[in-house]
Amino acid sequence: MSEPWKRVFPTGECWCGCGEEVPVTAFFKPGHDRRAETIVMKLEYGSVAQFLDAHGFGPGKRNAHREAEATMRGKPNRLSR
């Protein structure tokens, strides 16, 4: 069983590290969440492909797309509105 996630809270500062101010209800400025993901993946794994491989995803392994679809099955799709 997975460990429970630690709850985190917005601080009013963008979590990507740019130092810019955001509303106290937000973690990131628009687009900065993706920037932060990419930076951390490259720093910790070297590339997105190496990140996926390290977590058991990729051709002939776990399929991220299929697993995401299975997780969302039965939940409203915010994009289909």
N, C-alpha and C positions, 0 to 999 in steps of 0.2 A: 504494500500500500504506500502511496506517495505521502511525503510529509506535507502538512498543511502549509499554505502560503502565508508568509508574514504580511500583515496588512500594512500598506504604506499610504501616506496622506500627501496631498498637494501642499506646497510650501509658499507659493507665490513666485517661485523662481523656476525657470524652465529646467527640467531634469536632464536635458541633453548636454548641459555644461556650458552653454553659450552665455549664461549669466543674465539673460533678459528676463524681464518681469512678465508674469502671466496672471490671469485671474486666480484667486485663491481656490477656485473649483477645478482648475486645470493643472496637469502635470507638464504639458509641453505647449510651445507655440505651434501653430499649424505646420505640419511637415517635419518638425524636429524629432518626433518619436521615431520615424523611419531613419533619420540621420543617426540618432543614438544607437538604434539596433545595428545598423551597418558598421558603425565605428567599433562597438563592443565585439561583434562577431569577428571582425578583422583582427582586433587586438588579441582576443582570446583563442581564436581558431585559425586565423590566416585567410579564410575565405568563407563565403556562405556554403559552398559545397562541403568544405571540411567540417563546418558546424553541423550540417545535416548528417554527414557520415558519423560524426562523433556521437550523435544521438540515435543512431540506428536507422536513419532514413536514407533513401536513394534507390536507384535501380536494383531490383532483386532484394530489397530490404523493405522496411516499413514504408507506407505510402502516405505522405502528409496530407495530400488532397483527399484521399479516401477517408482517412481518420477524422479530418475536419468535418467532412460531410456527415459521417456517422454521429459525431458529437452534436451537430446542429439539427439532426433529424428530430422532428417533433417540436422544434423551437421556432418561433416566428423569425422570418428572414427580413431584416431591416432593409435590405436592398430591393425586395420585391414589392414594396408598397407603392 
